[in-house]
Amino acid sequence: MKNVDILNLGDELLLGLRQNAHLFYLGGEFARHGLPLRRSLVVRDAPDEIQKAFRDCWASADVVITTGGLGPTSDDNTREAVAKVLGLPLEFDPAAEAAIVERFARLGRRITDRDRKQCYRPRGARLLRNNFGTAPGIYLEKDGKILVMLPGPANELRPMFEHEVQPLLQEAGILQSGEAYLQIRTAGLPEIQVERRIQPVVEKYPNIGLAFCAHQGQVDIRIAPGARDFGPEQLKVIGQEMRFALNEDFVCFGHATLAEVVLDELRARDATLALAESCTGGLLANAFTDIPGASKAFLGGVVSYTNDAKVQLLDVPESLLEQHGAVSAEAAVAMATGATERFGADYALSVTGFAGPDGGTAEAPVGTVFFGYASPGGVWSRKMVFSGDRLAIKSRAVHASLDWMRRKLFKYMVEDLLAAHAAETEG
């Protein structure tokens, strides 16, 4: 086991102008490949503070990763500060300059002296190609330690880490090539109930390593070899036993989102989906369009925020809205039905509710959301009441609608699977 420290650099992180997404991403990647981070430090762009923090990390860590501060502006000081601590001169790299010149030529720009600041690296280091920006990364092995310096923008850092850094760390024996654990994703149960549900399986294998990670409406279970050296096949057996214990609250093995699980099942059925949203304002459609290749099953959606939009775009009867209101089971069903007809889809989901802070009635207070689900087998509605602010209610509504559809799609499959498992166990 090696000690890995991360230095996240940037005033914007400490001022609350940007979330520390790099820690979330890198922490997950290192843990997935068998090496959890030891610590993470967030440091301002001041050169003296960068030097102090880096000196401390370099003295006790085996791997130090820095994020940010490699660009061409006056507050990008990471390269210079780190080189000073290491006692290494900065050397100009013509290949880095050529890459920037080539990139700027495509954009109709010319390189400046300020841009050339990004072409320097500490002596003995190698540059990591940046396919999505101008600042290359830096990789250095020195004194039995490894230094990795990554650019700040997430769209540059993540592909650079995946395609450049991971292979180098795997070659150095720092990271495993495969995942170090088996992950089970669940939905609909709080963490304590998930643990209770799988407890009989855990008691059969007391030496496995077990960890829970709760998200909004989801709990991930990570199974690792623990004290006993369980192989991958044994972990899969344990995972399958937990799957049957979880029943319909099991979502998938791995890291797929609810939208990905739903979309995969629709593709398997050669079926299509349309959406009708009101209070979620397009967030449900966004969950599907985040997935590459979604158009093979997802046809589109309508954000019908007003009553007029529901009538004109989804053919919801005006009399229905007058009698039952836009936030009602009847409206949700009409919206889902209208979406299937408008898009010619096999399935449809609809969402309508009071996200707050205003609105609501005595019967349907703020946080009340109705869902509609249309399928070849019929149309259903569901009512749920969520707590939290406006953004939280919208996010929870999206999650709940996806989980409801997942359960509807998998209901008969789960029943068949459980019956087959019971027969196999009895046999």
C-alpha positions in Angstrom: 0.0 0.0 0.0 1.2 3.5 -0.9 0.3 6.8 0.6 -1.3 9.1 -2.0 -1.9 12.8 -1.3 -3.8 15.3 -3.5 -3.2 19.0 -3.6 -6.2 20.8 -5.0 -5.0 24.3 -5.9 -7.2 27.4 -6.6 -8.7 30.3 -4.7 -12.0 29.6 -6.3 -12.3 26.3 -4.3 -11.9 28.1 -1.0 -14.2 31.0 -2.0 -17.0 28.6 -2.8 -17.0 29.6 -6.5 -16.5 26.0 -7.6 -17.0 22.6 -6.0 -14.0 20.3 -5.5 -15.1 17.8 -8.1 -11.5 16.7 -8.6 -11.3 15.1 -5.2 -14.6 13.3 -5.8 -13.4 12.0 -9.1 -9.8 11.1 -8.2 -10.8 9.6 -4.8 -13.2 7.3 -6.6 -10.7 6.3 -9.2 -8.0 5.4 -6.7 -10.4 3.5 -4.5 -11.8 1.6 -7.4 -8.3 0.4 -8.3 -7.3 -0.6 -4.8 -5.6 2.4 -3.3 -7.7 4.9 -1.3 -6.3 8.4 -0.8 -4.5 9.2 2.4 -5.5 12.9 2.4 -6.5 15.9 0.3 -5.4 19.5 0.8 -7.0 22.6 -0.7 -4.5 25.4 -1.1 -4.7 29.0 -2.4 -2.8 30.0 -5.5 -0.1 31.8 -3.5 3.4 30.5 -4.3 4.6 30.3 -0.7 1.5 28.4 0.4 1.8 26.0 -2.5 5.5 25.3 -1.6 4.6 24.8 2.1 1.8 22.3 1.3 3.7 20.4 -1.3 6.9 20.1 0.8 4.8 18.6 3.6 3.1 16.1 1.2 6.3 15.2 -0.6 8.1 14.4 2.7 5.7 11.6 3.7 3.7 10.5 0.6 4.6 8.0 -2.0 2.5 9.7 -4.7 1.5 13.4 -4.8 -1.1 14.6 -7.3 -1.7 18.3 -7.9 -4.7 19.8 -9.7 -4.8 23.2 -11.2 -2.4 26.1 -11.6 -0.7 24.9 -14.9 -2.2 27.5 -17.2 -0.8 30.7 -18.7 -2.2 33.4 -16.3 -0.5 35.1 -13.4 -2.2 33.1 -10.8 -1.0 29.8 -12.3 2.0 29.1 -10.0 2.0 25.4 -9.4 4.7 24.4 -11.8 7.2 27.0 -10.5 6.4 26.4 -6.8 6.8 22.6 -7.0 10.0 22.8 -9.1 11.5 25.2 -6.5 10.7 22.7 -3.6 12.2 19.8 -5.6 15.3 21.9 -6.5 14.9 21.3 -10.2 15.3 23.8 -12.9 12.4 24.4 -15.4 13.3 23.4 -19.0 11.5 24.4 -22.1 9.9 21.6 -24.1 9.6 22.3 -27.9 7.1 19.5 -28.3 4.7 21.2 -25.9 5.1 24.4 -27.9 4.4 22.6 -31.2 1.2 21.1 -29.7 -0.1 24.5 -28.6 0.8 26.1 -32.0 -1.1 23.3 -33.8 -4.1 23.7 -31.5 -4.2 27.5 -31.9 -3.9 27.2 -35.7 -7.2 25.3 -35.7 -8.7 28.0 -33.7 -7.3 30.9 -35.8 -5.0 32.1 -32.9 -1.3 32.8 -32.5 0.8 31.6 -29.6 2.1 34.3 -27.2 4.9 34.4 -24.7 2.3 34.0 -22.0 1.1 30.8 -23.6 4.7 29.5 -23.8 4.7 29.5 -20.0 2.9 26.2 -20.2 5.7 24.6 -22.2 8.1 24.3 -19.2 8.6 21.2 -17.1 10.9 20.3 -14.2 14.1 18.7 -15.4 13.6 14.9 -15.7 9.9 15.1 -15.9 7.8 14.1 -18.9 4.8 16.0 -20.2 1.4 14.4 -20.5 -0.5 15.3 -23.6 -3.6 17.4 -23.2 -6.1 16.7 -26.0 -8.7 19.1 -24.7 -6.6 22.1 -23.7 -3.3 23.8 -23.9 -1.7 23.0 -20.5 0.1 19.6 -20.6 0.3 17.5 -17.5 3.5 16.6 -15.8 4.8 13.2 -14.6 8.0 12.8 -12.6 9.6 9.9 -10.7 12.2 11.1 -8.2 13.6 9.7 -4.9 11.4 6.7 -5.1 8.2 8.9 -5.3 5.9 9.9 -8.1 4.6 13.4 -8.8 1.6 13.9 -11.1 0.5 17.4 -12.0 -2.8 17.8 -13.8 -4.6 20.8 -15.3 -7.6 22.4 -13.5 -10.5 22.1 -16.0 -12.4 18.8 -15.4 -12.8 18.1 -19.2 -9.0 18.2 -19.4 -8.1 16.5 -16.2 -10.3 13.4 -16.4 -9.3 12.1 -19.8 -5.7 12.9 -19.1 -5.9 10.8 -15.9 -7.7 8.0 -17.6 -5.6 7.7 -20.7 -2.2 9.0 -19.5 -1.8 8.7 -15.8 -3.6 5.4 -15.0 -1.5 3.3 -17.3 1.7 4.8 -15.9 0.6 4.1 -12.3 -0.4 0.6 -13.2 3.0 0.0 -14.9 4.6 1.3 -11.7 2.6 -1.1 -9.6 0.7 1.7 -7.8 -2.8 0.9 -9.1 -4.5 -2.4 -10.0 -5.6 -2.8 -13.6 -9.1 -4.0 -12.6 -11.5 -3.0 -9.9 -10.6 -3.9 -6.3 -14.2 -4.5 -5.2 -17.5 -5.6 -6.4 -20.2 -2.9 -6.2 -23.9 -3.5 -5.8 -26.2 -0.5 -6.4 -29.6 -0.4 -4.6 -32.5 2.0 -4.7 -35.5 2.6 -2.4 -34.1 1.6 0.9 -32.2 3.5 3.6 -28.7 2.3 4.5 -29.7 0.6 7.7 -32.4 -1.5 5.9 -30.0 -2.4 3.1 -27.5 -3.7 5.8 -30.3 -5.6 7.5 -31.5 -7.2 4.2 -28.0 -8.6 3.4 -27.0 -9.5 6.9 -27.7 -13.3 6.5 -25.3 -13.3 3.5 -22.7 -11.3 5.5 -22.9 -13.8 8.3 -22.0 -16.6 5.9 -18.8 -14.7 4.9 -17.6 -12.9 8.0 -14.2 -12.1 6.6 -15.3 -10.0 3.5 -14.7 -6.3 3.5 -17.9 -4.4 3.4 -18.6 -0.7 2.8 -21.8 1.3 2.3 -22.1 4.6 0.4 -25.4 6.4 0.5 -26.6 8.7 -2.3 -29.9 10.4 -2.8 -32.4 7.5 -2.8 -29.6 5.0 -3.5 -27.1 2.9 -1.4 -24.0 1.3 -2.9 -22.5 -1.8 -1.3 -18.9 -2.5 -2.0 -17.6 -6.0 -1.4 -13.9 -6.5 -1.1 -11.7 -9.6 -0.3 -11.1 -8.4 3.2 -8.9 -10.5 5.5 -9.5 -13.6 3.4 -8.3 -13.7 -0.1 -11.6 -14.1 -2.0 -11.1 -14.3 -5.7 -13.2 -12.5 -8.3 -15.4 -15.5 -8.9 -16.1 -15.9 -5.2 -17.0 -12.2 -4.9 -19.5 -12.7 -7.7 -21.1 -15.6 -5.9 -21.5 -13.4 -2.8 -22.8 -10.6 -4.9 -25.5 -12.8 -6.4 -26.6 -14.0 -3.0 -26.9 -10.4 -1.9 -28.8 -9.6 -5.1 -31.5 -12.2 -4.3 -31.7 -10.9 -0.7 -32.3 -7.4 -2.0 -35.0 -8.5 -4.4 -36.5 -5.6 -6.4 -34.4 -3.1 -4.5 -31.3 -4.4 -6.4 -30.5 -2.0 -9.3 -27.3 -3.4 -10.8 -23.7 -4.5 -10.4 -21.3 -1.7 -11.0 -21.8 2.0 -11.4 -24.7 2.4 -13.9 -27.3 5.2 -13.2 -31.0 4.5 -13.0 -31.4 6.1 -16.4 -28.8 3.8 -17.9 -30.5 0.7 -16.4 -33.9 1.8 -17.7 -32.4 2.6 -21.1 -30.6 -0.7 -21.4 -33.9 -2.6 -20.7 -35.7 -0.5 -23.3 -33.0 -1.3 -25.9 -33.3 -5.0 -25.0 -37.0 -4.8 -25.7 -36.5 -2.8 -28.8 -38.9 -0.3 -27.2 -39.0 3.5 -27.1 -39.6 6.1 -24.4 -41.0 9.7 -24.3 -41.3 12.1 -21.4 -43.7 14.8 -20.2 -42.4 17.0 -17.5 -43.7 20.0 -15.6 -42.0 20.7 -12.2 -38.8 18.9 -13.1 -38.2 21.3 -16.0 -36.3 18.9 -18.3 -34.1 17.3 -15.7 -35.6 13.9 -16.4 -34.8 14.2 -20.1 -31.3 15.4 -19.2 -30.7 12.1 -17.2 -31.3 10.2 -20.5 -29.4 12.5 -22.9 -26.3 12.3 -20.6 -26.0 8.7 -21.9 -24.2 8.1 -25.2 -26.5 6.4 -27.8 -29.7 7.3 -25.9 -31.5 8.1 -29.1 -31.8 4.4 -29.8 -34.6 4.3 -27.3 -35.3 7.8 -26.0 -37.4 9.7 -28.5 -37.8 13.1 -26.7 -39.7 15.0 -24.1 -42.0 17.9 -23.5 -41.6 20.5 -20.7 -45.3 21.4 -20.3 -44.9 23.9 -17.4 -48.2 25.7 -17.8 -51.7 24.4 -18.3 -51.8 25.8 -21.8 -48.7 23.9 -22.7 -50.2 20.7 -21.3 -53.3 21.2 -23.4 -51.5 22.3 -26.6 -48.5 20.0 -26.6 -49.9 16.9 -24.9 -53.6 17.1 -25.6 -54.5 17.1 -22.0 -58.2 17.9 -21.8 -58.8 21.4 -20.4 -61.8 20.1 -18.5 -59.6 17.6 -16.7 -57.3 20.3 -15.5 -60.2 22.5 -14.4 -61.7 19.6 -12.5 -58.7 17.9 -10.9 -55.9 20.5 -11.3 -52.5 20.3 -13.0 -51.0 18.5 -9.9 -53.1 15.4 -9.8 -53.1 11.7 -10.7 -55.5 12.4 -13.5 -53.2 15.1 -15.0 -50.1 12.8 -14.7 -51.9 10.0 -16.5 -53.1 12.3 -19.3 -49.6 13.7 -19.7 -48.0 10.3 -20.0 -50.7 9.1 -22.5 -50.3 12.3 -24.5 -46.5 11.8 -24.6 -46.9 8.3 -26.1 -49.3 9.6 -28.7 -47.3 12.7 -29.6 -44.0 10.8 -30.0 -45.3 7.4 -31.1 -43.5 5.8 -28.1 -44.0 2.5 -26.5 -43.5 3.9 -22.9 -43.8 7.3 -21.3 -43.1 8.9 -18.0 -44.7 12.1 -16.7 -44.0 14.3 -13.7 -46.1 17.1 -12.3 -46.0 18.6 -8.8 -45.4 21.5 -6.5 -41.6 22.1 -6.1 -42.1 25.2 -3.9 -41.4 27.4 -2.2 -44.9 28.7 -3.1 -48.0 26.9 -4.3 -49.5 23.7 -3.0 -52.9 23.1 -1.4 -54.2 21.5 1.8 -54.6 18.2 -0.1 -51.4 18.6 -2.0 -48.8 20.6 -0.1 -45.4 21.8 -1.4 -43.4 18.7 -2.2 -46.3 16.7 -3.6 -45.5 15.1 -6.9 -47.6 12.9 -9.2 -46.0 10.5 -11.7 -47.6 8.9 -14.7 -46.4 5.8 -16.4 -47.8 4.6 -19.8 -46.8 1.2 -21.2 -48.2 -1.3 -23.7 -49.8 -3.0 -20.6 -51.6 0.0 -19.2 -51.3 3.4 -17.6 -50.6 4.0 -13.9 -50.1 7.0 -11.6 -48.3 7.4 -8.3 -48.2 10.1 -5.7 -45.2 11.0 -3.5 -44.4 13.8 -1.1 -40.8 15.0 -0.8 -39.1 17.3 1.7 -36.4 19.9 1.0 -36.0 23.0 -1.0 -37.0 23.5 -4.6 -33.9 22.0 -6.1 -34.0 19.0 -3.8 -37.6 18.2 -4.6 -36.9 18.4 -8.3 -33.9 16.1 -8.0 -35.8 13.6 -5.8 -38.7 13.6 -8.2 -36.4 12.6 -11.1 -34.8 9.9 -9.1 -38.2 8.5 -7.9 -39.6 8.5 -11.4 -36.7 6.5 -12.8 -36.7 4.0 -10.0 -40.5 3.5 -10.4 -40.1 2.8 -14.1 -37.2 0.5 -13.4 -39.4 -1.5 -11.0 -42.2 -1.6 -13.5 -40.0 -2.9 -16.2 -38.3 -5.5 -14.1 -41.2 -6.7 -12.1 -41.9 -9.9 -14.0 -38.2 -10.5 -14.6 -37.4 -10.4 -10.9 -40.3 -12.7 -10.1 -39.0 -15.3 -12.6 -35.4 -14.9 -11.3 -36.4 -15.4 -7.7 -38.5 -18.5 -8.6 -35.5 -20.0 -10.5 -33.2 -19.2 -7.6 -35.6 -20.8 -5.1 -35.9 -24.0 -7.3 -32.1 -24.2 -7.6 -31.6 -23.8 -3.9 -34.2 -26.5 -3.1 -32.6 -28.8 -5.7 
